[in-house]
Amino acid sequence: MRAFYDTLSRRPDWVDDELLARGGEACRAFGMDAGLVLAYGSLLGGYRTAAALEPLVRTGRLAGGETLRRIQETTLWWRAVTAPGGLAPGGEGWLATAHVRVMHALVNARLEADPTWDRELRGVPINQYDQASTLGVFSTSFLLHLRLLGVRVSRADAAAVMHLWSYVGWLMGVDEEWLPHTERRGRRLLYHFLANDPPPDANSTALARALITMTDAATTGWRRRYERERALSVSCWLLGPAAMRDLGLPYRPPWYGLARIAANLPVSHVVGRLPGGRARLLARAERQARAQFARWGGEL
């Protein structure tokens, strides 16, 4: 454990604390749209390939009634990573990411020792390819989908976000050759992942349904129906009809995606550019995050 800690403490020369700070601030300033994109654009879109899903199903992560709790845990980790000073050595986000890396190692050890694990077909359970692809979900895909919701992402903010998640990837154990670093390189990597990923399977449809219905246990009546319809609508806007068919999900008109564009054009593109605009966006985002957790039956 000492050797592991020492390895993580030796930061690469390319890590820039100012970029980490700006990247974390930008991620948080995107507010509720960041959560929508990560859940119904990046995560749901990732289910369209069967590449990395078997470990999720076998460990019970993001499946069935556990989905909402796992999403809450991931949200808390994301907030720790993007918090001011969160990725400083020993910071909350730094420690949480190291913890995730240890958990991945334990899952690998357990599944590789399982005689039912088909290594010839699936390789190492949590491998470099799948980790790098997931890193693209939090960085490159994240930025692409935010723009689809009308969010203004400046060139400087995009560069900082990519830098932050490249460092998170390094902490998670992703090899240097798989780190995106820039949005242009991230898109190129994402293209190669998508071009070589296997098609969706039964795990894809099961996980997709679990994600769309994850708030069922925390809501009732009209609110439950609204949350489902909202999830389907924004998913259709971000991923398109073909992806919904691949995931076994019904198509819905993209009313919620269009509503977010209407809300983001004045707020993100106008208020965000004014003096003190970033502070207003951050305060708004914090209110949205607390309201979301309250709807889930918890608190930040």
Residue pairs with C-beta under 8 A, 6 or more apart in sequence:
4 98
4 102
5 98
8 89
8 94
8 98
8 171
9 89
11 89
11 167
12 167
12 170
12 176
14 181
15 167
16 163
17 88
19 159
19 160
19 163
19 164
20 87
20 160
20 163
20 164
20 167
21 84
22 156
22 157
22 160
23 82
23 157
23 160
23 161
23 162
23 163
23 164
23 165
24 81
24 82
24 83
24 84
24 86
24 87
24 164
25 82
25 84
25 278
25 282
26 153
26 157
26 160
26 161
27 34
27 78
27 82
27 161
27 164
28 34
28 79
28 82
28 83
28 282
28 285
28 286
29 272
29 278
29 281
29 282
29 285
30 37
30 146
30 151
30 285
31 281
31 284
31 285
31 288
31 289
32 285
32 288
32 289
32 292
33 146
33 149
33 151
33 260
33 264
34 142
34 146
34 285
35 75
35 289
35 292
36 149
36 234
36 260
37 142
37 145
37 146
37 149
37 238
38 78
38 137
38 138
38 142
39 71
39 211
39 231
40 211
40 231
40 234
40 235
40 238
40 239
41 141
41 142
41 145
41 148
41 234
41 235
41 238
41 239
42 137
42 138
42 141
42 142
42 145
43 62
43 137
43 211
44 208
44 211
44 212
44 235
44 239
44 243
44 247
45 137
45 141
45 238
45 239
45 243
46 52
46 133
46 134
46 137
47 53
47 200
47 203
47 204
47 207
47 208
47 211
47 247
48 197
48 200
48 204
48 239
48 243
48 246
48 247
49 194
49 197
49 198
49 199
49 200
49 204
50 197
50 198
50 199
50 200
50 201
50 203
50 204
51 129
51 130
51 133
51 197
51 198
52 126
52 130
52 133
52 134
53 201
53 203
53 204
53 207
54 122
54 125
54 203
55 61
55 107
55 111
55 125
55 126
56 62
56 63
56 203
56 207
57 63
57 203
57 206
57 207
58 111
59 107
60 66
61 70
62 70
62 71
62 207
62 210
62 211
63 206
63 207
63 210
64 210
65 217
67 210
67 211
67 213
67 214
68 214
68 215
68 217
68 218
68 296
71 211
71 214
72 293
72 296
72 298
75 293
76 96
76 300
77 93
77 96
77 97
77 100
78 138
79 289
79 300
80 86
80 92
80 93
80 96
81 87
81 93
81 96
81 97
81 164
81 168
82 93
82 164
83 91
83 92
83 93
85 91
86 92
86 93
86 94
87 93
87 94
87 97
87 164
87 167
87 168
87 171
88 94
94 171
97 168
97 171
97 172
98 171
100 172
101 171
101 172
101 173
104 126
104 131
104 172
104 173
107 125
107 126
108 124
108 125
108 126
111 117
111 125
112 119
112 124
112 125
117 125
128 174
128 175
128 178
129 178
129 193
131 169
131 172
131 173
131 174
131 178
132 169
132 174
132 175
132 178
132 179
132 189
132 193
133 190
133 193
133 197
135 165
135 166
135 168
135 169
135 172
135 174
135 178
135 179
135 180
136 180
136 186
136 189
136 190
136 193
138 165
138 168
139 161
139 162
139 165
139 166
139 180
139 183
139 186
140 162
140 180
140 183
140 186
140 187
140 189
140 190
141 190
142 161
143 153
143 158
143 161
143 162
143 183
144 187
145 238
146 153
147 153
148 237
148 238
148 257
149 234
149 237
149 238
149 257
149 260
149 261
149 264
150 260
150 261
150 262
150 263
150 264
150 265
150 268
150 269
151 264
151 268
152 264
152 268
152 269
152 272
152 273
153 161
158 183
159 182
159 183
162 180
162 181
162 182
162 183
162 186
163 181
165 180
166 179
166 180
166 181
169 178
169 179
169 180
170 176
170 179
178 189
180 186
180 189
199 246
200 246
200 247
204 246
204 247
204 248
205 247
205 248
208 247
208 248
208 249
209 248
209 249
211 231
212 228
212 231
212 232
212 235
212 249
213 228
215 224
215 227
215 228
215 295
215 296
216 224
216 227
216 228
218 295
218 296
218 297
219 227
219 295
229 252
229 256
230 256
232 244
232 249
232 250
232 251
232 252
233 252
233 253
233 254
233 255
233 256
233 257
234 254
234 256
234 257
234 260
235 243
235 244
235 249
236 244
236 251
236 252
236 253
236 254
236 257
237 254
237 256
237 257
237 258
238 257
241 251
244 250
244 251
245 251
267 281
267 284
268 281
271 277
271 280
271 281
272 278
272 280
272 281
274 280
289 300
290 299
290 300
293 299
293 300
